[in-house]
Amino acid sequence: MSDVIDTLLLLALPASGKSEVRKYLEKLSPEKCRADFGVGPNVQLDDFPYVHFLRRVDDVLEKLGRPRLFYHGPERGFREGRDWGTLIELVNQDREALETRPAVPPKGARAKLLLARIDEAGMKAGIKPRLAALDGKSRTAVADALDHEAGDLLRGLADARPESLKDRTIVIEFARGGPEGSTMPLPAPFGYAYSLAMLSPRILEHASVLYIWVTPEESRRKNVARANPDDPGSILHHGVPESVMRGDYGCDDLEWLLGQSDRPGSIRITAHGKTWYLPVGRFDNRVDRTSFIRADPKQWAAPDVKNLHDGLRQAFDALRR
C-alpha cells in the first residue's frame, strides 16, 4: 500500500490560507513533501474557477438585458442555494476526467461544453436546467462571449492531468459555511455536511481532510487584504464580496461535525447508501502563518517558513494517525 495520501480535501473559510498552503506544497521537493506530510506530487482541483465563471455568465446576460441566472447581483450570493451542490458536481466531473482524459473542444465549442456541464451538474443537485432554457439567441451570445475564458479553464484542467495518478495526491479545495450567527447544525444546502455528502463515492472512498482553522473575523480581514480588483479570477488574489462573507461564510460547521462523529478525529458522512469516515487534521492559522506565501519565494523569511512547515506537519501527523 502506498504511504501517500490519495485524496486531500483542503477546506476552510475564504482567505484562510488554503491556496497559500497549496503553493507551499508545490514548492517543496517531492521527497520532503512525502516524508513530512504523506503528500505526493499534486493534482489540484478547485471549485473557485466555476464560481467565477458563473459570475461571468451573469455579467453577459445582464449586458444582454436578460435576468441573472446564478447570483442575486455582482456583489451578492447565489439565487439558488443548491448551487453549492452544483459546484461539487463540477468537481466530481473534474475528478472523473483525471482518468477519462477528455479532449478540449475546438474554438467555438468550448463554452458550449462548459455551459452543458453546468446544467448537468445543477440537475444532479436538483435544479432544473437554466442555460438550456435560454432562448437560442441569448444562449449563443453567452457562449460566444465566454468561449475564450471557457477554453482557458478547460485547458488548465487538461494540462494539469498527469499520465498516471500512481503515488500522486489529488488536492481538492473548497470553502463552505453559513450565515453569521447561525446555530448548528447548518441547514442544507449550507455548510460542509451538505457539500461533503455530494462528493462522489470515488472521492469519498479515499478522502482525508486538511482544515485550515481561522475565525470568521480573521477570514474577513484576510479576504480584504488579499483582494486585487484587477485580478478577480485569480486563485490567490480574488476577493469575496462582504455580503457573501457574512451571509454564506459567517461561520462553518467543521468543528460541529467533528463533535458529532463516533470516531475521534474524523467526520462521519452518510451518502450514497453508505457511511464514510474522513480523517481530519487541523492547521491552526488563527494567528496568520500563511500570507507571506503570496510574495516571491525569494522573499520568504526562514522563520516564517519553519513556522508554517511545523504547523502543517503537526496537522498532517494527526490526519495520518
C-alpha positions in Angstrom: 0.0 0.0 0.0 1.2 3.5 -0.8 2.2 5.8 2.0 0.9 8.7 0.0 -2.5 10.4 0.8 -4.7 9.6 -2.2 -7.2 12.5 -2.0 -6.8 15.5 0.3 -9.8 17.8 0.8 -8.4 21.2 1.6 -11.2 23.0 3.5 -11.5 26.4 5.2 -13.3 29.7 5.2 -12.3 32.1 2.3 -8.9 33.7 2.5 -7.9 31.3 5.4 -4.7 30.2 3.7 -5.8 27.2 1.5 -4.3 28.4 -1.7 -1.1 29.5 0.1 -0.8 26.0 1.6 -1.2 24.6 -1.9 1.5 26.9 -3.3 3.8 25.9 -0.4 3.4 22.2 -1.0 4.2 22.8 -4.7 7.5 24.4 -3.8 8.7 21.6 -1.6 10.8 18.8 -3.0 8.8 15.6 -3.7 10.9 13.8 -1.1 10.3 16.3 1.6 6.6 16.6 0.9 6.1 12.9 1.0 8.3 12.3 4.1 6.8 15.1 6.3 3.2 15.2 5.1 2.5 12.0 3.2 1.6 14.1 0.1 2.7 13.0 -3.3 3.1 15.2 -6.4 -0.1 17.2 -6.5 -3.0 17.1 -8.9 -5.1 20.1 -7.9 -8.9 20.6 -8.3 -10.8 23.7 -7.1 -14.4 24.9 -7.4 -13.4 28.6 -7.5 -12.9 28.8 -11.3 -16.5 27.7 -11.6 -17.7 30.3 -9.0 -16.0 32.9 -11.2 -17.3 31.5 -14.5 -20.9 31.6 -13.2 -20.5 35.2 -12.4 -19.2 35.9 -15.9 -22.3 34.2 -17.3 -24.4 36.5 -15.3 -22.4 39.5 -16.4 -23.0 38.7 -20.1 -26.7 38.1 -19.5 -27.0 41.4 -17.8 -25.4 43.1 -20.8 -27.9 41.4 -23.0 -30.8 42.8 -20.8 -31.6 39.3 -19.5 -32.1 38.3 -15.9 -29.2 36.9 -14.0 -29.3 33.1 -13.6 -26.9 32.4 -10.8 -26.4 35.3 -8.4 -28.7 38.0 -7.0 -26.2 40.6 -8.1 -22.5 41.2 -8.8 -21.7 41.6 -5.1 -24.2 39.1 -3.7 -24.6 35.3 -3.3 -26.4 32.5 -5.1 -30.0 32.9 -6.1 -30.4 29.1 -5.7 -28.6 27.7 -2.6 -28.3 24.2 -4.1 -25.7 25.7 -6.5 -23.2 24.8 -3.7 -24.0 21.3 -4.8 -23.7 22.3 -8.5 -20.1 23.3 -7.7 -19.4 19.9 -6.0 -20.8 18.1 -9.0 -18.5 20.0 -11.3 -15.6 18.9 -9.1 -16.9 15.3 -9.3 -16.7 15.7 -13.1 -13.2 17.0 -12.9 -12.2 14.0 -10.8 -13.6 11.6 -13.4 -11.8 13.5 -16.1 -8.4 12.7 -14.5 -8.9 9.2 -15.8 -11.1 9.6 -18.8 -8.9 12.5 -20.1 -11.5 14.2 -22.4 -10.1 16.4 -25.1 -10.5 20.2 -25.0 -13.1 21.1 -27.7 -12.1 23.4 -30.6 -12.6 27.1 -30.6 -16.3 27.9 -30.8 -17.3 24.8 -28.8 -15.6 25.3 -25.5 -18.2 27.5 -23.8 -21.0 25.3 -25.2 -19.4 22.3 -23.5 -18.9 24.1 -20.2 -22.5 25.5 -20.2 -23.8 22.0 -20.8 -21.6 20.7 -17.9 -23.0 23.4 -15.6 -26.6 22.4 -16.4 -25.8 18.7 -15.9 -24.2 19.4 -12.6 -27.1 21.6 -11.5 -29.6 18.8 -12.4 -27.7 16.4 -10.1 -28.1 19.0 -7.3 -31.8 19.0 -8.0 -32.0 22.2 -10.1 -33.8 22.4 -13.5 -31.6 23.3 -16.5 -31.2 27.1 -16.7 -28.8 27.7 -19.5 -30.6 25.2 -21.9 -33.8 27.1 -21.1 -32.4 30.3 -22.5 -33.7 31.3 -26.0 -31.3 30.3 -28.7 -30.0 33.8 -29.5 -29.1 34.5 -25.8 -27.5 31.1 -25.3 -25.4 31.6 -28.4 -24.4 35.1 -27.3 -23.3 33.9 -23.9 -21.3 31.0 -25.5 -19.6 33.3 -28.0 -18.7 35.9 -25.4 -17.2 33.4 -23.0 -15.6 30.9 -25.4 -12.1 32.1 -24.7 -12.5 32.1 -20.9 -14.0 28.6 -21.1 -11.1 27.5 -23.2 -8.6 28.8 -20.6 -10.5 26.9 -17.8 -10.7 23.7 -19.7 -7.1 23.8 -21.0 -5.9 24.5 -17.5 -7.6 21.3 -16.2 -6.4 19.3 -19.2 -2.8 20.5 -18.8 -2.8 19.5 -15.1 -3.8 15.9 -15.7 -0.8 13.6 -15.3 -0.2 10.5 -17.3 -0.8 8.4 -14.2 -2.2 9.0 -10.7 0.1 6.5 -9.1 1.7 7.9 -6.0 0.1 11.2 -6.6 -2.2 13.2 -4.2 -5.3 14.8 -5.6 -5.9 18.0 -3.7 -9.5 19.3 -3.8 -10.0 22.8 -2.4 -13.3 24.4 -1.5 -14.8 26.7 1.2 -18.3 26.3 2.8 -20.1 27.9 5.6 -23.4 29.5 6.7 -24.9 32.9 7.7 -23.3 34.8 10.5 -24.8 33.9 13.9 -26.2 30.5 12.7 -26.8 27.7 15.2 -25.7 24.1 14.4 -26.4 22.0 12.5 -26.4 24.3 9.5 -29.4 23.5 7.3 -28.8 22.2 3.8 -27.5 23.5 1.4 -25.2 25.4 3.7 -22.0 24.0 5.3 -19.7 21.1 4.8 -22.2 18.5 5.8 -24.2 19.1 2.6 -21.3 19.5 0.2 -19.2 16.6 1.5 -22.2 14.3 1.1 -22.4 15.4 -2.6 -18.9 14.2 -3.3 -18.7 11.1 -5.5 -18.0 7.7 -3.9 -14.7 7.7 -5.8 -13.6 10.8 -3.9 -15.1 9.8 -0.5 -13.5 6.3 -0.6 -10.0 7.7 -0.3 -10.5 11.2 1.1 -8.8 12.9 4.1 -9.3 16.4 5.3 -6.8 19.2 6.0 -8.8 22.0 7.6 -7.2 25.5 7.8 -8.6 26.9 11.1 -9.3 30.7 11.3 -12.1 32.7 12.9 -14.7 34.3 10.6 -13.3 37.7 11.7 -9.8 36.7 10.5 -11.2 35.3 7.3 -12.9 38.6 6.5 -9.7 40.6 7.4 -7.6 38.4 5.1 -10.2 38.5 2.4 -9.9 42.3 2.2 -6.1 42.1 2.4 -5.7 39.7 -0.5 -8.3 41.1 -2.8 -7.0 42.5 -6.1 -9.8 44.1 -8.1 -7.7 43.8 -11.3 -7.4 40.0 -11.0 -10.9 38.8 -9.9 -10.4 35.3 -11.4 -7.1 34.6 -9.5 -6.9 31.7 -7.1 -4.6 33.7 -4.8 -5.9 37.2 -5.2 -9.6 37.1 -5.7 -11.9 38.8 -3.2 -15.3 37.6 -1.9 -18.0 40.3 -1.6 -18.6 41.4 2.1 -22.3 40.4 1.9 -21.3 36.9 0.8 -18.6 36.7 3.6 -21.3 37.4 6.2 -24.3 35.6 4.5 -22.5 32.4 3.3 -19.3 32.3 5.3 -20.2 33.9 8.6 -19.4 30.6 10.3 -18.8 26.9 9.3 -19.8 23.5 10.7 -16.4 21.7 10.7 -16.0 21.7 14.4 -19.6 20.6 14.9 -19.1 17.7 12.5 -16.0 16.6 14.4 -18.0 16.6 17.6 -20.8 14.5 16.1 -18.6 11.7 14.9 -18.3 8.5 16.8 -14.7 8.2 15.7 -12.4 10.8 17.2 -10.5 12.9 14.7 -12.9 12.2 11.8 -16.0 13.4 10.1 -18.8 10.9 9.6 -20.7 11.4 6.3 -23.7 9.3 5.2 -24.0 9.4 1.4 -24.7 7.1 -1.5 -26.2 4.5 0.9 -23.0 4.2 2.9 -21.3 5.8 5.9 -17.9 7.3 5.3 -15.3 8.4 7.9 -13.0 11.1 6.7 -9.8 11.6 8.9 -9.2 15.3 9.8 -6.0 17.3 10.5 -6.5 20.9 11.7 -3.8 23.5 10.9 -4.2 26.4 13.3 -3.9 29.6 11.3 -5.9 31.9 13.7 -2.6 33.8 14.0 -1.6 34.3 10.4 1.1 31.9 9.3 0.5 31.8 5.5 0.1 35.2 3.9 3.8 35.5 3.3 3.5 32.8 0.7 1.8 35.3 -1.7 5.2 37.0 -2.0 8.0 35.9 -4.3 9.6 32.7 -2.7 12.9 34.6 -2.7 11.4 36.9 -0.1 10.2 34.1 2.2 11.9 34.5 5.6 13.3 31.3 7.1 11.4 31.7 10.5 8.1 32.1 8.6 8.8 29.0 6.5 9.6 27.0 9.6 6.6 28.2 11.5 4.3 27.2 8.6 6.1 23.8 8.0 6.0 22.8 11.6 2.3 23.7 11.9 1.4 21.7 8.8 3.5 18.7 9.9 1.6 18.7 13.2 -1.8 18.8 11.4 -0.7 16.0 8.9 0.6 13.9 11.7 -2.9 14.0 13.3 -4.5 13.2 10.0 -2.3 10.3 9.2 -2.8 8.8 12.7 
